[in-house]
Amino acid sequence: MKISKGSIESEISKSITQWEKDFLGRGSVSVKTDILRDMIIVNLQAILTPAEYTVCETKEGMLTIKKTRSELVESGVEELKDMVRTITGEEVKSFHTDLSSRTGERVMIFKMFNNLEKIL
């Protein structure tokens, strides 16, 4: 039975939410995953704590939060890649992420070796 693109996207969203809770101690408010060509794009909403939003009011504070949050995610990147490989059956070529301290939104991009959208 062929698994649908939508069910894989949903499974990745659920897994990343669980990873956030287990690894970072709290999950984002909402997670949306989209498979586009050879990329898996994950959009996480409201990932910052109220205290982090306050710290982000200054440029120095914002840079500190972005750096700390990026280091936390990067330290768990192998686990994230393993999750994506398990769900999709495809290898991850590279991982990119950024955080908006203004909106509290994080974007994760898993670049795959193959065009996952075409395979599905």
mmCIF file of the C-alpha atoms, coordinates in Angstrom:
data_MODEL
# 
_entry.id   MODEL 
# 
loop_
_atom_site.group_PDB 
_atom_site.id 
_atom_site.type_symbol 
_atom_site.label_atom_id 
_atom_site.label_alt_id 
_atom_site.label_comp_id 
_atom_site.label_asym_id 
_atom_site.label_entity_id 
_atom_site.label_seq_id 
_atom_site.pdbx_PDB_ins_code 
_atom_site.Cartn_x 
_atom_site.Cartn_y 
_atom_site.Cartn_z 
_atom_site.occupancy 
_atom_site.B_iso_or_equiv 
_atom_site.pdbx_formal_charge 
_atom_site.auth_seq_id 
_atom_site.auth_comp_id 
_atom_site.auth_asym_id 
_atom_site.auth_atom_id 
_atom_site.pdbx_PDB_model_num 
ATOM 1   C CA . MET A 1 1   ? 0.000  0.000  0.000  1.00 0.00 ? 1   MET A CA 1 
ATOM 2   C CA . LYS A 1 2   ? 1.376  3.385  -1.005 1.00 0.00 ? 2   LYS A CA 1 
ATOM 3   C CA . ILE A 1 3   ? 1.421  5.963  1.770  1.00 0.00 ? 3   ILE A CA 1 
ATOM 4   C CA . SER A 1 4   ? 0.054  9.386  0.812  1.00 0.00 ? 4   SER A CA 1 
ATOM 5   C CA . LYS A 1 5   ? 2.083  12.590 0.831  1.00 0.00 ? 5   LYS A CA 1 
ATOM 6   C CA . GLY A 1 6   ? -0.385 14.078 3.334  1.00 0.00 ? 6   GLY A CA 1 
ATOM 7   C CA . SER A 1 7   ? -0.018 11.209 5.796  1.00 0.00 ? 7   SER A CA 1 
ATOM 8   C CA . ILE A 1 8   ? 3.794  11.428 5.639  1.00 0.00 ? 8   ILE A CA 1 
ATOM 9   C CA . GLU A 1 9   ? 3.625  15.210 6.214  1.00 0.00 ? 9   GLU A CA 1 
ATOM 10  C CA . SER A 1 10  ? 1.297  14.643 9.169  1.00 0.00 ? 10  SER A CA 1 
ATOM 11  C CA . GLU A 1 11  ? 3.553  11.933 10.624 1.00 0.00 ? 11  GLU A CA 1 
ATOM 12  C CA . ILE A 1 12  ? 6.619  14.216 10.384 1.00 0.00 ? 12  ILE A CA 1 
ATOM 13  C CA . SER A 1 13  ? 4.692  17.035 12.133 1.00 0.00 ? 13  SER A CA 1 
ATOM 14  C CA . LYS A 1 14  ? 3.650  14.684 14.953 1.00 0.00 ? 14  LYS A CA 1 
ATOM 15  C CA . SER A 1 15  ? 7.176  13.291 15.345 1.00 0.00 ? 15  SER A CA 1 
ATOM 16  C CA . ILE A 1 16  ? 8.811  16.724 15.456 1.00 0.00 ? 16  ILE A CA 1 
ATOM 17  C CA . THR A 1 17  ? 6.257  17.919 18.037 1.00 0.00 ? 17  THR A CA 1 
ATOM 18  C CA . GLN A 1 18  ? 7.057  14.876 20.185 1.00 0.00 ? 18  GLN A CA 1 
ATOM 19  C CA . TRP A 1 19  ? 10.813 15.426 19.693 1.00 0.00 ? 19  TRP A CA 1 
ATOM 20  C CA . GLU A 1 20  ? 10.428 19.046 20.836 1.00 0.00 ? 20  GLU A CA 1 
ATOM 21  C CA . LYS A 1 21  ? 8.600  17.936 23.986 1.00 0.00 ? 21  LYS A CA 1 
ATOM 22  C CA . ASP A 1 22  ? 11.111 15.170 24.779 1.00 0.00 ? 22  ASP A CA 1 
ATOM 23  C CA . PHE A 1 23  ? 14.300 16.996 23.774 1.00 0.00 ? 23  PHE A CA 1 
ATOM 24  C CA . LEU A 1 24  ? 13.537 20.690 24.395 1.00 0.00 ? 24  LEU A CA 1 
ATOM 25  C CA . GLY A 1 25  ? 11.018 20.302 27.211 1.00 0.00 ? 25  GLY A CA 1 
ATOM 26  C CA . ARG A 1 26  ? 8.075  21.897 25.385 1.00 0.00 ? 26  ARG A CA 1 
ATOM 27  C CA . GLY A 1 27  ? 6.435  21.753 21.986 1.00 0.00 ? 27  GLY A CA 1 
ATOM 28  C CA . SER A 1 28  ? 5.300  24.442 19.586 1.00 0.00 ? 28  SER A CA 1 
ATOM 29  C CA . VAL A 1 29  ? 1.652  25.471 19.373 1.00 0.00 ? 29  VAL A CA 1 
ATOM 30  C CA . SER A 1 30  ? 1.275  24.266 15.790 1.00 0.00 ? 30  SER A CA 1 
ATOM 31  C CA . VAL A 1 31  ? 3.422  22.396 13.274 1.00 0.00 ? 31  VAL A CA 1 
ATOM 32  C CA . LYS A 1 32  ? 2.799  22.193 9.514  1.00 0.00 ? 32  LYS A CA 1 
ATOM 33  C CA . THR A 1 33  ? 4.936  20.062 7.210  1.00 0.00 ? 33  THR A CA 1 
ATOM 34  C CA . ASP A 1 34  ? 5.066  20.316 3.429  1.00 0.00 ? 34  ASP A CA 1 
ATOM 35  C CA . ILE A 1 35  ? 6.940  18.101 0.988  1.00 0.00 ? 35  ILE A CA 1 
ATOM 36  C CA . LEU A 1 36  ? 8.105  20.130 -1.988 1.00 0.00 ? 36  LEU A CA 1 
ATOM 37  C CA . ARG A 1 37  ? 10.369 18.524 -4.585 1.00 0.00 ? 37  ARG A CA 1 
ATOM 38  C CA . ASP A 1 38  ? 13.479 17.338 -2.681 1.00 0.00 ? 38  ASP A CA 1 
ATOM 39  C CA . MET A 1 39  ? 12.663 19.345 0.462  1.00 0.00 ? 39  MET A CA 1 
ATOM 40  C CA . ILE A 1 40  ? 10.641 18.755 3.583  1.00 0.00 ? 40  ILE A CA 1 
ATOM 41  C CA . ILE A 1 41  ? 9.664  22.149 4.975  1.00 0.00 ? 41  ILE A CA 1 
ATOM 42  C CA . VAL A 1 42  ? 8.474  22.246 8.577  1.00 0.00 ? 42  VAL A CA 1 
ATOM 43  C CA . ASN A 1 43  ? 6.870  25.396 9.970  1.00 0.00 ? 43  ASN A CA 1 
ATOM 44  C CA . LEU A 1 44  ? 6.628  25.568 13.778 1.00 0.00 ? 44  LEU A CA 1 
ATOM 45  C CA . GLN A 1 45  ? 4.495  28.307 15.375 1.00 0.00 ? 45  GLN A CA 1 
ATOM 46  C CA . ALA A 1 46  ? 4.891  29.897 18.828 1.00 0.00 ? 46  ALA A CA 1 
ATOM 47  C CA . ILE A 1 47  ? 8.025  28.096 19.954 1.00 0.00 ? 47  ILE A CA 1 
ATOM 48  C CA . LEU A 1 48  ? 9.342  30.811 22.271 1.00 0.00 ? 48  LEU A CA 1 
ATOM 49  C CA . THR A 1 49  ? 8.411  31.120 25.941 1.00 0.00 ? 49  THR A CA 1 
ATOM 50  C CA . PRO A 1 50  ? 6.883  34.381 27.225 1.00 0.00 ? 50  PRO A CA 1 
ATOM 51  C CA . ALA A 1 51  ? 10.232 35.116 28.947 1.00 0.00 ? 51  ALA A CA 1 
ATOM 52  C CA . GLU A 1 52  ? 12.106 34.613 25.650 1.00 0.00 ? 52  GLU A CA 1 
ATOM 53  C CA . TYR A 1 53  ? 9.796  37.085 23.884 1.00 0.00 ? 53  TYR A CA 1 
ATOM 54  C CA . THR A 1 54  ? 10.658 39.634 26.588 1.00 0.00 ? 54  THR A CA 1 
ATOM 55  C CA . VAL A 1 55  ? 14.400 39.003 26.199 1.00 0.00 ? 55  VAL A CA 1 
ATOM 56  C CA . CYS A 1 56  ? 13.996 39.389 22.406 1.00 0.00 ? 56  CYS A CA 1 
ATOM 57  C CA . GLU A 1 57  ? 12.897 43.002 22.853 1.00 0.00 ? 57  GLU A CA 1 
ATOM 58  C CA . THR A 1 58  ? 16.572 44.041 22.709 1.00 0.00 ? 58  THR A CA 1 
ATOM 59  C CA . LYS A 1 59  ? 18.856 43.248 19.767 1.00 0.00 ? 59  LYS A CA 1 
ATOM 60  C CA . GLU A 1 60  ? 21.404 41.600 22.062 1.00 0.00 ? 60  GLU A CA 1 
ATOM 61  C CA . GLY A 1 61  ? 18.705 39.507 23.732 1.00 0.00 ? 61  GLY A CA 1 
ATOM 62  C CA . MET A 1 62  ? 17.259 38.473 20.366 1.00 0.00 ? 62  MET A CA 1 
ATOM 63  C CA . LEU A 1 63  ? 20.685 37.330 19.103 1.00 0.00 ? 63  LEU A CA 1 
ATOM 64  C CA . THR A 1 64  ? 21.253 35.376 22.324 1.00 0.00 ? 64  THR A CA 1 
ATOM 65  C CA . ILE A 1 65  ? 17.887 33.586 22.086 1.00 0.00 ? 65  ILE A CA 1 
ATOM 66  C CA . LYS A 1 66  ? 18.384 32.790 18.375 1.00 0.00 ? 66  LYS A CA 1 
ATOM 67  C CA . LYS A 1 67  ? 21.888 31.417 19.043 1.00 0.00 ? 67  LYS A CA 1 
ATOM 68  C CA . THR A 1 68  ? 20.806 29.349 22.065 1.00 0.00 ? 68  THR A CA 1 
ATOM 69  C CA . ARG A 1 69  ? 17.724 27.938 20.310 1.00 0.00 ? 69  ARG A CA 1 
ATOM 70  C CA . SER A 1 70  ? 19.759 27.089 17.185 1.00 0.00 ? 70  SER A CA 1 
ATOM 71  C CA . GLU A 1 71  ? 22.406 25.303 19.257 1.00 0.00 ? 71  GLU A CA 1 
ATOM 72  C CA . LEU A 1 72  ? 19.681 23.298 21.028 1.00 0.00 ? 72  LEU A CA 1 
ATOM 73  C CA . VAL A 1 73  ? 18.143 22.168 17.728 1.00 0.00 ? 73  VAL A CA 1 
ATOM 74  C CA . GLU A 1 74  ? 21.548 21.494 16.119 1.00 0.00 ? 74  GLU A CA 1 
ATOM 75  C CA . SER A 1 75  ? 22.510 19.292 19.076 1.00 0.00 ? 75  SER A CA 1 
ATOM 76  C CA . GLY A 1 76  ? 19.548 17.036 18.241 1.00 0.00 ? 76  GLY A CA 1 
ATOM 77  C CA . VAL A 1 77  ? 19.866 17.192 14.447 1.00 0.00 ? 77  VAL A CA 1 
ATOM 78  C CA . GLU A 1 78  ? 20.955 13.555 14.019 1.00 0.00 ? 78  GLU A CA 1 
ATOM 79  C CA . GLU A 1 79  ? 17.827 12.398 15.848 1.00 0.00 ? 79  GLU A CA 1 
ATOM 80  C CA . LEU A 1 80  ? 15.694 14.649 13.604 1.00 0.00 ? 80  LEU A CA 1 
ATOM 81  C CA . LYS A 1 81  ? 17.343 13.254 10.450 1.00 0.00 ? 81  LYS A CA 1 
ATOM 82  C CA . ASP A 1 82  ? 16.799 9.683  11.730 1.00 0.00 ? 82  ASP A CA 1 
ATOM 83  C CA . MET A 1 83  ? 13.098 10.426 12.306 1.00 0.00 ? 83  MET A CA 1 
ATOM 84  C CA . VAL A 1 84  ? 12.690 11.780 8.770  1.00 0.00 ? 84  VAL A CA 1 
ATOM 85  C CA . ARG A 1 85  ? 14.585 8.789  7.320  1.00 0.00 ? 85  ARG A CA 1 
ATOM 86  C CA . THR A 1 86  ? 12.390 6.352  9.282  1.00 0.00 ? 86  THR A CA 1 
ATOM 87  C CA . ILE A 1 87  ? 9.152  8.034  8.165  1.00 0.00 ? 87  ILE A CA 1 
ATOM 88  C CA . THR A 1 88  ? 10.076 8.626  4.504  1.00 0.00 ? 88  THR A CA 1 
ATOM 89  C CA . GLY A 1 89  ? 12.532 5.810  3.813  1.00 0.00 ? 89  GLY A CA 1 
ATOM 90  C CA . GLU A 1 90  ? 14.812 8.431  2.228  1.00 0.00 ? 90  GLU A CA 1 
ATOM 91  C CA . GLU A 1 91  ? 18.173 9.856  3.336  1.00 0.00 ? 91  GLU A CA 1 
ATOM 92  C CA . VAL A 1 92  ? 18.496 13.492 4.409  1.00 0.00 ? 92  VAL A CA 1 
ATOM 93  C CA . LYS A 1 93  ? 21.251 15.345 2.529  1.00 0.00 ? 93  LYS A CA 1 
ATOM 94  C CA . SER A 1 94  ? 21.301 18.474 4.719  1.00 0.00 ? 94  SER A CA 1 
ATOM 95  C CA . PHE A 1 95  ? 19.359 20.313 7.413  1.00 0.00 ? 95  PHE A CA 1 
ATOM 96  C CA . HIS A 1 96  ? 18.702 24.057 7.677  1.00 0.00 ? 96  HIS A CA 1 
ATOM 97  C CA . THR A 1 97  ? 16.782 26.006 10.293 1.00 0.00 ? 97  THR A CA 1 
ATOM 98  C CA . ASP A 1 98  ? 16.041 29.556 11.344 1.00 0.00 ? 98  ASP A CA 1 
ATOM 99  C CA . LEU A 1 99  ? 13.948 31.255 13.989 1.00 0.00 ? 99  LEU A CA 1 
ATOM 100 C CA . SER A 1 100 ? 12.075 34.544 13.873 1.00 0.00 ? 100 SER A CA 1 
ATOM 101 C CA . SER A 1 101 ? 12.361 36.161 17.274 1.00 0.00 ? 101 SER A CA 1 
ATOM 102 C CA . ARG A 1 102 ? 9.602  38.586 16.276 1.00 0.00 ? 102 ARG A CA 1 
ATOM 103 C CA . THR A 1 103 ? 6.947  35.982 15.428 1.00 0.00 ? 103 THR A CA 1 
ATOM 104 C CA . GLY A 1 104 ? 8.298  33.058 17.482 1.00 0.00 ? 104 GLY A CA 1 
ATOM 105 C CA . GLU A 1 105 ? 8.198  30.913 14.366 1.00 0.00 ? 105 GLU A CA 1 
ATOM 106 C CA . ARG A 1 106 ? 10.841 28.344 13.398 1.00 0.00 ? 106 ARG A CA 1 
ATOM 107 C CA . VAL A 1 107 ? 11.340 26.934 9.924  1.00 0.00 ? 107 VAL A CA 1 
ATOM 108 C CA . MET A 1 108 ? 13.173 23.649 9.427  1.00 0.00 ? 108 MET A CA 1 
ATOM 109 C CA . ILE A 1 109 ? 14.177 22.439 5.980  1.00 0.00 ? 109 ILE A CA 1 
ATOM 110 C CA . PHE A 1 110 ? 15.322 18.889 5.363  1.00 0.00 ? 110 PHE A CA 1 
ATOM 111 C CA . LYS A 1 111 ? 17.015 18.703 1.957  1.00 0.00 ? 111 LYS A CA 1 
ATOM 112 C CA . MET A 1 112 ? 16.752 15.152 0.625  1.00 0.00 ? 112 MET A CA 1 
ATOM 113 C CA . PHE A 1 113 ? 18.953 13.284 -1.864 1.00 0.00 ? 113 PHE A CA 1 
ATOM 114 C CA . ASN A 1 114 ? 15.888 12.377 -3.946 1.00 0.00 ? 114 ASN A CA 1 
ATOM 115 C CA . ASN A 1 115 ? 12.784 14.216 -5.156 1.00 0.00 ? 115 ASN A CA 1 
ATOM 116 C CA . LEU A 1 116 ? 10.431 12.901 -2.471 1.00 0.00 ? 116 LEU A CA 1 
ATOM 117 C CA . GLU A 1 117 ? 7.394  14.639 -3.994 1.00 0.00 ? 117 GLU A CA 1 
ATOM 118 C CA . LYS A 1 118 ? 7.925  12.761 -7.286 1.00 0.00 ? 118 LYS A CA 1 
ATOM 119 C CA . ILE A 1 119 ? 8.446  9.427  -5.480 1.00 0.00 ? 119 ILE A CA 1 
ATOM 120 C CA . LEU A 1 120 ? 5.128  9.894  -3.642 1.00 0.00 ? 120 LEU A CA 1 
# 
